[in-house]
């Protein structure tokens, strides 16, 4: 008889944020497949759980997936865990889940922590309809193209971002989307947990002044079908104060507002 693959969410920071049921499953399974065995070992040691560990990450999904399927076919029960949160969300967990479904192996998911949903709930933005976009592309050109496709999205948008790209990403979101309500959460459930709420203009200014650490979750309000009147002089001064040249500031204002480039250029000449 085939074994069962258990999808086990793990704490996103605070080790106390784990369900009793998840702990029971981790104690009972034959094998734990972890994104990073060293990281998971800290959690297991904290709860005095002694079980065999095997690595399952984005670089070995194909070969290790076949190994895990064989183990399941041999009747072993396996717990799948990620470094933090719900396996299968922005990690390779979905690959082994699809393999199990293809092989008619039972998959049981356990409820638990999710950084994206927590950030959404505490953002204060609309939670009735939302879309999770994961990580934006790392290259600026690809990122701007992805954002252009999302510009008219009316649902609240959730992004993950790394600390070394957060400044550029927020700037690009502001340039493409215009100024919208937004929140930025970092270090959720940890000692230095912080959520900044306001708008994209405010987040840009904060990121200019502070070097924020930790994994980031951005929550952005959806587009609104309203006509916005822009103060071109104010918009130009904003981008110039961020350190952009006059040429780049003009481009940024055009990208943000959708105004005619010549109109913005004429206003920049007046300022000179």
C-alpha positions in Angstrom: 0.0 0.0 0.0 1.3 3.4 -1.0 2.4 5.9 1.7 1.1 9.4 2.1 2.7 12.8 1.4 1.9 15.2 4.1 2.3 19.0 3.4 3.5 20.5 6.7 3.7 24.2 7.1 6.5 25.4 9.4 6.9 28.7 11.4 7.9 31.8 9.3 9.9 33.1 12.3 8.6 32.4 15.8 9.1 28.6 16.4 6.0 28.6 18.6 3.8 29.1 15.5 3.3 25.5 14.6 0.2 23.4 15.1 -0.1 20.4 17.3 -1.2 18.3 14.4 1.9 19.2 12.4 4.1 18.2 15.3 2.3 14.9 15.5 2.8 14.2 11.8 6.5 15.1 11.9 6.9 12.6 14.8 5.0 9.8 13.0 6.3 9.9 9.4 9.1 7.8 8.1 11.0 10.6 6.4 11.0 14.4 6.3 11.8 16.1 2.9 13.2 19.5 3.6 14.1 22.5 1.5 17.2 23.0 3.7 18.0 20.1 6.1 20.1 22.3 8.3 17.3 24.9 8.8 14.7 22.2 9.4 17.0 20.4 11.9 16.9 23.5 14.2 13.1 23.2 14.3 13.2 19.4 14.9 15.7 19.8 17.7 13.6 22.5 19.3 10.7 20.0 19.6 13.0 17.0 20.2 11.9 15.2 17.0 14.3 12.5 15.7 13.5 11.6 12.1 15.5 10.9 9.0 15.9 14.0 6.8 16.5 14.3 3.1 17.0 17.4 1.0 14.4 18.5 -1.6 15.1 21.8 -3.2 14.9 23.7 -6.5 18.2 22.2 -7.7 17.4 18.5 -7.3 13.6 18.3 -7.9 13.9 15.9 -10.8 16.2 13.3 -9.4 15.0 13.6 -5.8 11.4 13.6 -6.9 11.8 10.1 -8.4 13.5 8.9 -5.2 10.6 10.3 -3.0 8.0 8.7 -5.3 9.7 5.3 -4.9 9.8 5.7 -1.1 6.1 6.5 -1.2 5.4 3.6 -3.5 7.2 1.4 -0.9 4.7 2.4 1.7 6.7 5.1 3.5 4.9 8.2 4.8 6.8 11.5 4.0 6.4 15.0 5.4 7.3 17.8 3.0 8.5 21.0 4.7 9.9 24.3 3.3 12.3 26.7 5.1 9.3 28.7 6.3 5.5 28.7 5.8 3.4 26.6 3.5 5.3 24.2 1.1 4.4 24.7 -2.5 4.2 28.5 -2.4 7.2 30.0 -4.2 9.2 26.8 -3.6 9.7 23.5 -5.4 7.1 21.7 -3.3 4.5 21.9 -6.0 6.6 19.6 -8.2 6.5 16.7 -5.9 2.8 17.3 -5.2 2.0 17.1 -8.9 4.1 13.9 -9.2 2.1 12.3 -6.4 -1.2 13.3 -8.0 0.0 11.8 -11.3 1.0 8.6 -9.5 -2.3 8.4 -7.5 -0.4 8.8 -4.3 -2.5 10.5 -1.5 -1.5 14.0 -0.6 -2.8 15.5 2.7 -2.3 19.2 3.4 -2.1 20.6 6.9 -3.1 24.2 7.7 -0.5 26.6 9.1 1.5 29.8 8.7 1.7 31.8 5.4 3.7 35.0 5.3 1.7 36.3 2.3 -1.7 36.0 4.0 -0.4 37.4 7.2 1.0 40.5 5.5 -2.2 41.0 3.6 -4.4 40.8 6.7 -2.3 43.3 8.6 -1.8 45.7 5.7 -5.2 47.3 6.1 -5.9 46.9 2.4 -8.8 45.2 0.7 -8.8 41.4 1.5 -12.0 40.5 -0.3 -10.1 39.9 -3.6 -6.4 39.6 -4.0 -3.7 38.1 -6.2 -0.3 36.6 -5.2 2.5 37.4 -7.7 5.5 35.9 -5.8 8.8 37.5 -6.7 9.1 40.0 -9.4 11.9 39.4 -12.1 15.4 40.5 -10.9 16.3 42.3 -14.1 14.9 45.9 -14.3 13.6 45.5 -17.9 11.8 42.3 -17.2 10.4 43.7 -14.0 9.0 46.8 -15.7 7.3 44.5 -18.3 5.8 42.4 -15.6 4.5 45.4 -13.8 3.0 46.9 -17.0 0.9 43.7 -17.3 -0.3 44.2 -13.7 -1.0 47.9 -13.9 -4.7 47.5 -14.4 -5.2 44.7 -11.9 -8.1 45.7 -9.7 -7.4 43.2 -6.9 -5.0 43.8 -4.1 -1.5 42.6 -5.2 1.0 40.7 -3.0 4.7 40.5 -3.9 7.6 38.8 -2.2 11.0 40.6 -2.4 14.5 40.2 -1.2 16.2 43.0 0.9 18.8 43.8 -1.8 16.2 44.4 -4.5 13.4 46.0 -2.4 14.5 49.6 -3.1 14.6 49.1 -6.9 11.4 47.1 -6.9 9.3 49.7 -4.9 10.7 52.5 -7.1 9.7 50.6 -10.3 6.2 49.8 -8.9 5.7 53.4 -8.1 6.9 54.5 -11.6 4.5 52.1 -13.3 1.5 52.0 -11.0 1.6 55.6 -9.8 1.1 56.4 -6.1 -1.1 53.9 -4.4 -1.8 52.7 -0.9 0.7 50.1 0.1 2.3 48.3 3.0 5.7 46.6 3.4 6.1 43.9 6.1 9.4 42.3 7.1 10.7 39.9 9.7 7.1 38.8 10.4 6.6 37.0 13.8 10.3 37.7 14.7 11.7 40.1 17.3 12.2 43.0 14.9 8.9 42.5 13.0 7.8 45.7 11.3 5.1 46.8 8.9 5.2 50.1 7.1 1.8 51.4 6.0 1.1 54.4 3.8 1.6 54.7 0.0 4.3 53.9 -2.5 5.7 57.5 -2.3 6.1 57.1 1.4 7.8 53.6 1.0 10.2 55.1 -1.5 11.3 57.8 0.9 11.7 55.3 3.8 13.9 53.0 1.6 16.1 56.0 0.6 16.7 56.7 4.3 16.9 53.2 5.8 18.6 49.9 4.9 16.0 47.4 5.7 16.8 43.8 6.4 14.9 40.5 6.2 12.6 39.0 3.7 10.0 41.5 2.5 6.3 41.2 1.6 4.7 44.1 -0.4 1.0 44.5 -0.5 -0.3 47.0 -3.1 -3.8 48.2 -3.6 -5.5 47.4 -6.9 -6.1 50.0 -9.7 -9.0 52.3 -9.5 -11.0 53.6 -12.4 -10.7 57.2 -11.5 -9.3 60.2 -13.3 -6.2 61.6 -11.5 -4.9 65.1 -12.1 -1.2 65.4 -11.7 1.0 68.3 -10.7 3.8 67.8 -13.2 6.1 70.2 -11.4 5.6 68.3 -8.1 6.1 65.0 -9.8 9.4 66.1 -11.5 10.7 67.5 -8.2 9.9 64.3 -6.4 12.0 62.2 -8.8 14.8 64.7 -9.0 15.0 64.8 -5.2 15.4 61.0 -5.3 18.6 61.7 -7.3 17.4 61.2 -10.9 18.8 63.3 -13.7 16.3 65.6 -15.5 16.1 63.2 -18.4 15.4 60.2 -16.1 12.9 62.2 -14.0 10.9 63.1 -17.2 10.8 59.4 -18.2 9.7 58.4 -14.6 6.9 60.9 -14.6 5.7 59.8 -18.0 5.8 56.1 -16.9 3.9 56.9 -13.7 1.3 59.3 -15.0 0.8 58.3 -18.6 1.0 62.0 -19.6 2.4 63.1 -22.9 6.2 63.2 -22.9 6.3 66.6 -24.6 4.0 68.0 -22.0 6.3 66.8 -19.2 9.4 68.0 -21.1 8.0 71.5 -21.5 7.3 71.7 -17.8 10.9 70.7 -17.0 12.1 73.5 -19.2 10.1 76.0 -17.2 11.7 74.8 -14.0 15.2 75.3 -15.5 
